[in-house]
Amino acid sequence: METVLKSAAKTVVIGADKPTVFIGERINPTGKKKLAAALVAGDLEVVRKEALAQVEVGADVLDVNVGAAGVDEVSLLPQALQLVMETVEVPVCIDTANVNALRAALSLHRELAPGGKPLINSVNGEEARMDDVLPLVKEYGAAVICLAMDDEGIPCTGEGRVAVVRRIVERADALGIPREDLIVDCLALTVGADPNAAVVTLDAIRGVKEEFGFNMTLGASNVSFGLPEREVINWAFLAMVAMAGVNCPIVDVAKVRPALLAADLLLGRDSFGMRYITAYKKRMKEAQQAQS
């Protein structure tokens, strides 16, 4: 199963036998006081800089979220999206809980990239959310991230999360949304609060992969929240979820790309290691230039 995302200039194909696609997470004000303050002030220069920086380190798709307190998302999300689309060539992931902002952003995307295909972040199993988002997925021919949670919250078992995905798929099928346009997020929770959190997420990923064969994303860094040396935990977890079926994670690309390139190499998704070696040579060259 292949999911295709398109900007005006670039096409990205996500598939089980293809190298990992990196969705850059950094244009999101959650936990970023500087970005949140800039968005409230209507200053989008930091968005432009983040877009450039993430693509430079290897982001294939950019998540765009302006959901800070005090921000008019209906107005600002299309502005930020336009700036990103004019600054870099990669496809975009439109990230908002505001359905009116989502519609405005999708309309702008269609105008700027006729024939393009963005990713929507996200729908879940809540009845109201499915009613709001899935018709827009169909209307605009977008792909969408499906979160394994519903009106009761996040199920505490892998099978419970697979069941939520099943309900979303049924609704998407009824609307005629192609299954390849559904990307599933089985949700990572911190092992600092629940020692079995990562095991449950892995069970859910394997269950979804076995039943549906979907492409899958994950905000993997949540697994290490509140713990020391978070990057060590994140790298280990990313290798595990890559083997289980996650092939387009939402990540801080600069921090985790080497680990996932190594995982791709070991999983046979990088012919003769060329992607891994090319990235290594680039890092070594940049390090030498920084020292000179």
N, C-alpha and C positions, 0 to 999 in steps of 0.2 A: 504494500500500500504506500503510495507516494502523495505527499501534500505539497502543493506548489504555491509559493508566495511570490508576488511580483510588485516591483516598483515601476516607475516609468522607464528605468534603464537596466534593471537587473532582475533575474529570476533565480530563486533559491528553491531547491527541491529537497524535501525531507523524506528519507526512506530508511528502512531497517538495515539495508546493506550499504548505505552511504555513510561518509564521515559525519561526525557530530556537527549539527548546526547550532551556532552560539547565538542566543538571544540576549542582547545586552540590557542589563537591568538598571543602569545608573540614572536614567532620566525619570526619576521617581522621588518625590520629596519626603517619603516616609523615612524618618530617622536622619534626614539631611537638613539641618537648620538653615544653612546658607542657601540651598536651592529653594527651600520653602519660602524664605524671606524674599528672594529674588522674584519668585512667581507671584507672590502677593503684591509686589511693587510693579508687576508687569514687565520685569526685566528678563528677557529671554536669552541674553548673551551666554549665560552659563549652560543653557540647553544646547546652544550651538557648539560650544566648546566640548561638552560631554559627547555629543554626536560624533564629532571629529575624532576625539580621543579613543572612543570605543571601536570605531571602524579601523583606526590605525592599529589597534592591538588584536584585531581579528573578529570583531562582531559581524555576524552575517545578517542579523535582523536587529532592529532597535525597538525596545519597548518605550512608549511615550506616555507618561502619566503626570498630570499637573494637579492632582487631588490634594491640595493643601488647604487647611482652614483659612477662610477668607478669600478664596479664589473662586471666580465665576467660571466654572469649567466649560459651560456652553460657549462662552466667548473665547477663553484662553486655550482650550485644547486644540481647536482648529488652527489657531495662530502658531502654537508650538509644533504641531504636526507639519504645517506648511514650512516652517523654518528648517525642521529636520529633513524634509523631503527635498528642499532646495540646497541643503548643505552637503548631504551624502546621498549615495545612489542605492543603498541597501533597502530592502522592504521594511515596513514598519508594523509594529504590534500596538494597536490602539487600546490603551489600558484605562478604563474608567468604570465606576459603578453607576454613573449618571447616564441614563438612557438617552436623554436629550442631547447631552454632550457627545455621546457615541454617534447618534444620528448625524449631528452637525459635522463631526470628524469624518465619518464615512462619505458624506456628501462631498466634502472638500477633497478627499482622496480620489473619488471618482472624477472630479473636475481636473485635478492635477495629473492624474495617471489613468487616463482612459484605458480600459482593458487590464488595469492593475488588480492586484489581489492582496489586501492587507490581512493581518491576523487580528482577531478581537480577543481581548483579555478582560472579561471572560463571562461564561455562563456557568451556572451550577444547577443542582437539582431542585432548588427552590421553585415552587410553582410560579410565583410572580416574576422571577428572573428569567425563567424559560419563556414565559409569555412575552416579556419585553425584548429579549435579545435574539432568540432564534428566528423570529420573522425578519429582523434586520440582517442576520447572516444570510438568509435566503434572498432578500431583496437586493443586497449589494454584492452577492456572490463572494463573500469573504470566507476565510477559515476562522475557526473559533477554538479557544482553549476551554475545555470542559472540566470543571473542578468537581472532585468526588466528595461533595458535601451537599446537604439539602436543608429543609426547614428544621430538621432535628439537630443540625450541626454536622460535625465531622465524625463519621462512624469510627468506632474504636477497633474494628477488625478489618482485615483485608477484604473479606467477602462482602462486608457491609458497604465498603467503598465501591466495589465492583457493581453491586446492586444499584447504587446511585447512578453510576455511569450507564447502566442498562436502561434506566428510565429516561435519561437525557437522550440516549440513542433512539429510543422509541419515539420521542417527540420530534427529533430531528428527521427521522425517517418519514414521519407523517407529513412533514412540510416539504419533503423532497430534497433535503440537504444531502449532498453526497457524503458518504461516510469518510472518504479521504480528507474532507474538510474539517473533520473533528480531531483535535489534538487533546489528549487527556493528561490532566495533572492529578496524580493520586495523593498529593499533599504531604509534605514533610513537616513533622513536629519535632520539638526538641527532646533529645534523649536526656537532657538535664532534668526534665520533669517526669518523663516516662521512659524507663530503660528499654522498653519494647517498641518505642515509637518508630525507630528505623526498620525494625523487623516487620511491623504492620505495613509500612509504606512499601517495602519490597514485596510482600505478599500480594498487595493490591496491584502493583505494577505487573507482576508475573501473571496475575489473574486476568487483568485487562488484555495483556498481550496474547495470552492463550485463547481467550474467547473472541476477541475482535481484531487483533493484529494492528491496532492503532499506533500511530506515532505518538510519542509521549514527551511531555515537558515536566519540569519540577523546579521549584524554588529551593534548591538543595541546601542552601546555607542555613535555613531555619533549623536544621537538625542539630546544629552546634550552639544555638543561642544560649547565652549565660555560662558557657564553659571556657576554660583557658585554651590557648593555642587552637582557636577555631579553624584555622586554615588546614591544620593536620587532619582534623575530623572531616572537614568538608572534602578534602582530596580523597580520603579513603571511601567516603560515602558515594562520591561521584563515580568512582570506579565500579562500585557495586551496582548502582542504579543504571549505569551504562550497559553493563552486562545483562541486567534484567530487562532492559527495553527502552530506557530514556535516551532519546537521540536528538532532542532540541531543548536543552535546559535553559532556564532564565538565570543568568549568572553575572557576576562581576568578571568580565572576560579576562582582564589583565591578570587577575589572581589565580584563575583556575584553568586557563587554556592549556598550559603544559601538561597538566594531569590528564585532561580528557584527550589530548592528542596522543599521549602514551597509551591510554585505554583503547583508543581506536586502533592503534598499531597492534596491540596485543589481541584485539578481537577480529583482526583481519579486515579492517575497514580502511586501511591506508596502504595502498599497493607499494611494496618495496620501501615503506617508511618515508616516502618522499615528503608528505605533509609535515611529519614530525621533524625531519631533518631540515627542511626549509625554514620552519619556525625557529629551530635551534640556531641555525646560522644567522638569522635576523637578530635574535637576542644577543648573540655573541658580538655581532658587529656594532649594535647599539651600545653594548657595555664598553667596548673598546673606544668608541667615539666619546662616550661620557668621561672616560679616564684621560683622554688626550687634551 
